[in-house]
Amino acid sequence: MNKFNAFPIGKERKEEIRETYKNATSFQTRGNREIFDSKHYTWIDSPLDGPNIIDGKSFGKSFGYLLPEGEASLRNYIETTLARRKSKAVGVEFGGIGSRLFSEFTPGFFAKSVGVSLLDHRGRTDQLARLTERDKKINHEVLEGNIFDTETYNSLNKKLENKKVDLIIERMGKGLEFVPIEPYTVSRILQTWYDLLREEGVMFVQVPVVFNNLLETWVAKIKKELESVIEIEYQKGNSDAAIHGACSAFRLRKLPRAPSELPLLDPRTVRKIPR
Ligand SMILES: C[S@@+](CC[C@H](N)C(=O)[O-])C[C@H]1O[C@@H](n2cnc3c(N)ncnc32)[C@H](O)[C@@H]1O
C-alpha cells in the first residue's frame, strides 16, 4: 500500500474488483447453507422501524441520524416525503429481501416493491414458498442477482415495467463484504441508482466505513454546488454491521431540476483522499 493508504489503482484495483465479484458468485451457491447452519448473517429480513429485533436490526436504528431533527420514525419520514405518491409509490431495497421492510409501511402506500439480493436466504424450500406467497399480498418480489451485474438491472426494469423508483434503500451491513473497496465501481452503482430514482424520490444508502473520508468530501461538494436541487445528509459510523449505533450512510432527495447525472468526485480528488 502506498504512503497514505490510498484506494487501489491499476492492477491492484482490477484484482480487488475481480476477487470481490468471485466471492459474491460463490456465495450465491453456498450462502443458504452458511446462513442456516453457521449464521453467516443475523440480519436476514430486517424491520423498518422496530422496536423489536426480528430477523435483524431495524433500518430506522441504522439511519436515525439522517432523519430531520425531531423525526423519530423512518416510516413517517418516507411516507410524508412521498405523500404525493401514496398508493402509486415504487420501492426497491438493494442488498436485501425487503419483505418485512415493505410490509411495515401503511398498507397500500407502495404499489410495488422489490428486494434485490444475491439469494433469497429466508428459509428452506417449503418455507420460502410460503413467504413468497405472502409477499404477493403486498405486491413485493425478491429478485436474486448481484447489484454489480447489468443483467440484474435488466430484470429489475422488467419487473418495474421500466418505471422509476420513489424509494431506494440499501443497508447491507455485513453484506458489504461483497462490495469492492474501490471508489469507481461504487460510484458507478450510485450513478445507476440515482438514474433509477424518480424526481422527488429519496434514497438511503449505507456505504462501507472505509469510505468515510470520501463520503464527507462528496457530500460537502453536493451541498456547495447543488443545494437547491439535491438534498443530502450523511452520517459517519465506526463499523459496517454494528448492533448498536449508526452506520456510515447518506440520504439523498432528488428535487425538481436536479441534474440527470449524479455529480461525483473527480478521479484526481479521489486519489488524494486516504482511506
Ligand atoms: C446482512 S444481510 C442484510 C439484509 C438486509 N439488508 C437487512 O438489513 O436485513 C446482507 C445482504 O446483502 C446482500 N448482498 C451482499 N452483496 C450483494 C451484492 N453484491 N448484490 C446483491 N446483494 C448483495 C446479501 O444477499 C444479503 O441479503
Ligand as a Chemical Component Dictionary entry (heavy atoms), coordinates in Angstrom:
data_LIG
# 
_chem_comp.id                   LIG 
_chem_comp.type                 NON-POLYMER 
_chem_comp.pdbx_formal_charge   0 
_chem_comp.three_letter_code    LIG 
# 
loop_
_chem_comp_atom.comp_id 
_chem_comp_atom.atom_id 
_chem_comp_atom.alt_atom_id 
_chem_comp_atom.type_symbol 
_chem_comp_atom.charge 
_chem_comp_atom.model_Cartn_x 
_chem_comp_atom.model_Cartn_y 
_chem_comp_atom.model_Cartn_z 
_chem_comp_atom.pdbx_ordinal 
LIG C1  C1  C 0  -26.552 -8.946  6.432  1  
LIG S1  S1  S 1  -27.680 -9.191  5.119  2  
LIG C2  C2  C 0  -28.690 -7.732  5.258  3  
LIG C3  C3  C 0  -30.028 -7.950  4.619  4  
LIG C4  C4  C 0  -30.992 -6.745  4.739  5  
LIG N1  N1  N 0  -30.470 -5.586  4.082  6  
LIG C5  C5  C 0  -31.297 -6.448  6.177  7  
LIG O1  O1  O 0  -30.839 -5.432  6.654  8  
LIG O2  O2  O -1 -31.975 -7.263  6.797  9  
LIG C6  C6  C 0  -26.671 -8.817  3.701  10 
LIG C7  C7  C 0  -27.425 -8.846  2.403  11 
LIG O3  O3  O 0  -26.607 -8.249  1.389  12 
LIG C8  C8  C 0  -26.858 -8.949  0.181  13 
LIG N2  N2  N 0  -25.726 -8.680  -0.726 14 
LIG C9  C9  C 0  -24.408 -8.601  -0.420 15 
LIG N3  N3  N 0  -23.698 -8.316  -1.517 16 
LIG C10 C10 C 0  -24.580 -8.192  -2.526 17 
LIG C11 C11 C 0  -24.446 -7.926  -3.895 18 
LIG N4  N4  N 0  -23.254 -7.697  -4.448 19 
LIG N5  N5  N 0  -25.564 -7.902  -4.652 20 
LIG C12 C12 C 0  -26.796 -8.142  -4.105 21 
LIG N6  N6  N 0  -26.962 -8.388  -2.795 22 
LIG C13 C13 C 0  -25.891 -8.424  -2.023 23 
LIG C14 C14 C 0  -26.978 -10.388 0.622  24 
LIG O4  O4  O 0  -27.596 -11.192 -0.337 25 
LIG C15 C15 C 0  -27.800 -10.227 1.901  26 
LIG O5  O5  O 0  -29.160 -10.214 1.580  27 
# 
loop_
_chem_comp_bond.comp_id 
_chem_comp_bond.atom_id_1 
_chem_comp_bond.atom_id_2 
_chem_comp_bond.value_order 
_chem_comp_bond.pdbx_ordinal 
LIG C1  S1  SING 1  
LIG S1  C2  SING 2  
LIG S1  C6  SING 3  
LIG C2  C3  SING 4  
LIG C3  C4  SING 5  
LIG C4  N1  SING 6  
LIG C4  C5  SING 7  
LIG C5  O1  DOUB 8  
LIG C5  O2  SING 9  
LIG C6  C7  SING 10 
LIG C7  O3  SING 11 
LIG C7  C15 SING 12 
LIG O3  C8  SING 13 
LIG C8  N2  SING 14 
LIG C8  C14 SING 15 
LIG N2  C9  SING 16 
LIG N2  C13 SING 17 
LIG C9  N3  DOUB 18 
LIG N3  C10 SING 19 
LIG C10 C11 SING 20 
LIG C10 C13 DOUB 21 
LIG C11 N4  SING 22 
LIG C11 N5  DOUB 23 
LIG N5  C12 SING 24 
LIG C12 N6  DOUB 25 
LIG N6  C13 SING 26 
LIG C14 O4  SING 27 
LIG C14 C15 SING 28 
LIG C15 O5  SING 29 
# 
